[in-house]
Amino acid sequence: MSRIIITDLTRFSNREILCTAGIDTDTGQCIRPMPYLNANRCKELNMLPGAILAGEFTRPQHVDPPHVEDMNYSNLTYNGQCESEEFRNLLSGSAYQTIEEGFAVELEDRHKHIPRESAPKRSLITIRAEPNGIRIVQDQYNETKIKAHITDASGREYSFLSVTDLGLHSYAENHYNEAGNYMDLNSLIHSQDEVYVRIGLSRFYEAPNGRAGYWMQVNGIYSFPDYFETARRYE
């Protein structure tokens, strides 16, 4: 049996399922349990980032890079939430300084996707970012969604990244029409000592403008010592 701590809890347009991923506390391996978990069951358990899952994980017969974290599972059980310090240490231990370092690829300036022919060796990474290097903004095309501007340690800014983090997305849906709705969130992030960002790559997608590949998205933003409690609960 392996024990993983959930670092990614992300939404789909199909609200019946959630994508989860976590880090094995013994090996440091990142694991994405497949098939995806039932959203209602996750809500019943109040399963949040930092959740402890135990189970038997096996690699599928065929996995295409970059989504090498995909693992079949059996006997999966939810064992509560880990302590904040354990969660922080897990993120810190897995963190890269830059997004390029994490995916081990060179990215074209201002590009938010990686072409299929340059598929990296992994699809999920952690980076440590300066608190002031993160800003949450409203999606200019859909007021119920949010985007993120992320500046990594190289000084490079990745603008308008999609936010798939379930808690942050739910917060945006429920508070989009409130005055100054993201000021409190950004102020909280900017006041923290440490911030870790989970960056994921989408499945292969061809955009209307013809760009095709794996698109970067923000799977989680975690601050220490404090966090934005409103975005870390089911609404």
C-alpha positions as CSV (number, residue, x, y, z in Angstrom):
1,M,0.0,0.0,0.0
2,S,1.2,3.5,-0.9
3,R,0.4,6.7,0.9
4,I,-0.1,9.9,-1.1
5,I,-0.9,13.5,-0.1
6,I,-3.2,15.3,-2.5
7,T,-1.5,18.4,-4.0
8,D,-3.9,18.9,-6.9
9,L,-7.7,18.9,-6.7
10,T,-9.0,20.2,-10.0
11,R,-12.3,20.7,-11.8
12,F,-13.6,19.7,-15.2
13,S,-16.5,21.0,-17.2
14,N,-18.1,17.6,-16.3
15,R,-18.9,18.4,-12.7
16,E,-19.5,14.8,-11.8
17,I,-15.7,14.1,-11.6
18,L,-12.6,15.6,-10.2
19,C,-9.0,15.2,-11.1
20,T,-6.7,14.5,-8.2
21,A,-2.9,14.1,-8.0
22,G,-0.6,13.6,-5.0
23,I,2.9,12.9,-4.0
24,D,4.0,9.6,-2.5
25,T,5.3,10.3,1.0
26,D,7.9,7.5,0.8
27,T,9.2,7.8,-2.8
28,G,8.4,11.4,-3.8
29,Q,6.7,10.1,-6.9
30,C,3.8,12.2,-8.3
31,I,0.7,10.0,-8.9
32,R,-2.6,10.9,-10.6
33,P,-5.2,8.3,-9.6
34,M,-7.1,7.0,-12.7
35,P,-10.0,6.9,-13.4
36,Y,-11.0,10.3,-12.0
37,L,-12.8,10.4,-8.6
38,N,-16.5,11.0,-8.1
39,A,-17.0,14.7,-7.2
40,N,-20.0,14.0,-4.8
41,R,-18.0,11.5,-2.9
42,C,-15.1,13.9,-2.5
43,K,-17.5,16.5,-1.2
44,E,-19.1,14.0,1.2
45,L,-15.7,13.2,2.6
46,N,-14.7,16.9,2.6
47,M,-11.6,15.9,0.8
48,L,-9.3,18.9,0.2
49,P,-5.7,19.5,-0.8
50,G,-3.6,17.9,1.9
51,A,-5.9,14.8,2.0
52,I,-4.2,11.5,2.7
53,L,-5.1,8.7,0.3
54,A,-3.8,5.1,0.7
55,G,-4.1,2.5,-2.0
56,E,-2.4,0.2,-4.4
57,F,-1.2,2.0,-7.6
58,T,-0.1,0.3,-10.8
59,R,1.1,1.8,-14.0
60,P,-1.1,1.4,-17.1
61,Q,0.2,-0.7,-20.0
62,H,0.6,2.4,-22.1
63,V,1.1,6.0,-21.0
64,D,2.0,8.8,-23.4
65,P,4.3,11.6,-22.1
66,P,3.9,14.1,-20.6
67,H,1.1,12.5,-18.5
68,V,3.3,9.9,-17.0
69,E,1.8,10.4,-13.5
70,D,-1.4,8.4,-14.6
71,M,-1.8,5.4,-12.4
72,N,-4.5,2.8,-12.0
73,Y,-5.6,2.3,-8.4
74,S,-7.4,-0.2,-6.2
75,N,-8.4,-0.4,-2.5
76,L,-8.3,3.4,-2.3
77,T,-9.1,4.9,1.1
78,Y,-9.3,8.4,2.5
79,N,-7.4,8.8,5.7
80,G,-8.1,12.4,6.7
81,Q,-6.0,15.5,6.2
82,C,-2.3,15.9,6.9
83,E,-0.9,18.6,9.1
84,S,0.0,22.0,7.6
85,E,3.7,21.5,8.2
86,E,3.8,18.1,6.5
87,F,2.0,19.6,3.5
88,R,4.4,22.5,3.4
89,N,7.4,20.2,3.6
90,L,6.0,18.0,0.8
91,L,5.6,21.0,-1.5
92,S,8.9,22.4,-0.7
93,G,10.7,19.1,-1.3
94,S,9.1,18.8,-4.7
95,A,9.6,22.5,-5.8
96,Y,11.5,23.7,-8.8
97,Q,12.8,27.3,-9.2
98,T,11.3,27.9,-12.6
99,I,8.6,26.4,-14.9
100,E,11.2,25.7,-17.6
101,E,13.3,23.8,-15.1
102,G,10.3,21.8,-13.9
103,F,9.2,20.7,-17.3
104,A,12.8,20.5,-18.6
105,V,12.0,22.3,-21.8
106,E,12.7,25.7,-23.4
107,L,9.5,27.7,-23.8
108,E,8.9,30.4,-26.4
109,D,8.4,33.8,-25.0
110,R,4.8,34.5,-24.0
111,H,3.7,31.0,-25.0
112,K,1.6,29.0,-22.5
113,H,1.6,25.7,-24.3
114,I,4.2,23.1,-25.2
115,P,4.0,21.5,-28.7
116,R,3.3,17.8,-28.9
117,E,6.7,17.2,-30.6
118,S,8.4,18.8,-27.5
119,A,6.3,16.8,-24.9
120,P,8.2,17.0,-21.6
121,K,8.8,14.0,-19.2
122,R,6.1,15.1,-16.8
123,S,2.9,17.0,-16.7
124,L,2.8,18.2,-13.0
125,I,5.3,20.3,-11.2
126,T,5.6,22.5,-8.1
127,I,7.3,25.8,-8.2
128,R,8.1,28.2,-5.4
129,A,7.1,31.7,-6.3
130,E,7.6,35.0,-4.6
131,P,4.3,36.0,-3.0
132,N,4.2,39.3,-5.0
133,G,4.8,37.3,-8.2
134,I,1.3,36.0,-8.2
135,R,-1.8,37.8,-9.1
136,I,-5.4,36.5,-9.6
137,V,-7.6,38.4,-12.1
138,Q,-11.0,38.0,-13.6
139,D,-11.3,36.2,-16.9
140,Q,-12.1,39.0,-19.4
141,Y,-14.3,36.6,-21.4
142,N,-16.1,34.9,-18.6
143,E,-16.7,36.8,-15.4
144,T,-17.3,33.7,-13.3
145,K,-13.8,32.4,-14.0
146,I,-10.4,33.6,-13.0
147,K,-6.9,33.6,-14.5
148,A,-3.5,33.9,-12.8
149,H,-0.3,35.8,-13.6
150,I,2.7,33.9,-12.3
151,T,6.3,35.1,-12.2
152,D,8.9,32.5,-11.5
153,A,12.4,32.8,-10.1
154,S,13.8,33.6,-13.6
155,G,11.7,36.8,-13.7
156,R,9.6,35.5,-16.5
157,E,5.9,36.1,-16.2
158,Y,3.3,33.7,-17.5
159,S,0.1,35.7,-18.0
160,F,-3.5,34.7,-18.0
161,L,-3.0,31.0,-17.0
162,S,-6.3,29.1,-16.6
163,V,-7.0,28.3,-13.0
164,T,-8.4,24.8,-12.5
165,D,-7.9,24.7,-8.7
166,L,-11.3,23.5,-7.5
167,G,-11.5,25.8,-4.5
168,L,-10.3,28.9,-6.2
169,H,-12.7,28.3,-9.2
170,S,-15.6,27.7,-6.8
171,Y,-14.8,31.0,-5.0
172,A,-14.7,32.8,-8.3
173,E,-18.1,31.4,-9.3
174,N,-19.7,32.4,-6.1
175,H,-18.2,35.8,-5.6
176,Y,-17.6,37.2,-9.1
177,N,-20.2,40.0,-8.7
178,E,-18.8,41.4,-5.4
179,A,-16.9,44.6,-5.4
180,G,-13.2,44.1,-5.0
181,N,-13.8,40.4,-5.1
182,Y,-10.2,39.3,-5.6
183,M,-8.4,42.0,-3.6
184,D,-8.7,40.0,-0.4
185,L,-7.3,36.9,-2.1
186,N,-4.4,38.7,-3.6
187,S,-3.7,40.6,-0.4
188,L,-3.5,37.4,1.6
189,I,-1.2,35.8,-0.9
190,H,1.1,38.8,-1.0
191,S,1.4,38.9,2.8
192,Q,2.6,35.4,3.2
193,D,6.1,34.1,3.8
194,E,6.0,31.3,1.2
195,V,3.9,30.4,-1.8
196,Y,3.9,27.2,-3.8
197,V,2.1,26.8,-7.1
198,R,1.2,23.5,-8.7
199,I,1.4,23.8,-12.5
200,G,-0.2,21.2,-14.7
201,L,-0.4,20.5,-18.4
202,S,-3.7,19.8,-20.1
203,R,-4.3,16.8,-22.3
204,F,-3.5,17.5,-26.0
205,Y,-5.6,20.3,-27.3
206,E,-5.7,22.4,-30.5
207,A,-6.9,26.0,-30.0
208,P,-9.0,27.9,-32.4
209,N,-5.9,29.9,-33.4
210,G,-4.2,26.8,-34.6
211,R,-1.8,26.4,-31.7
212,A,-1.7,22.8,-30.6
213,G,-0.1,21.0,-27.7
214,Y,-0.3,20.8,-23.9
215,W,-1.5,24.0,-22.2
216,M,-0.3,25.2,-18.8
217,Q,-2.8,25.6,-16.0
218,V,-2.7,26.5,-12.3
219,N,-3.8,23.4,-10.3
220,G,-3.2,24.9,-6.9
221,I,-1.8,27.9,-5.1
222,Y,-0.7,27.2,-1.5
223,S,0.5,29.9,0.9
224,F,2.2,29.6,4.3
225,P,1.8,30.2,7.2
226,D,-1.8,31.3,6.4
227,Y,-4.2,30.4,3.6
228,F,-7.4,31.7,2.0
229,E,-9.9,29.7,4.0
230,T,-12.9,30.6,1.8
231,A,-11.3,28.9,-1.1
232,R,-10.5,25.7,0.9
233,R,-13.9,24.4,1.5
234,Y,-16.8,23.1,-0.5
235,E,-19.6,25.7,-1.3
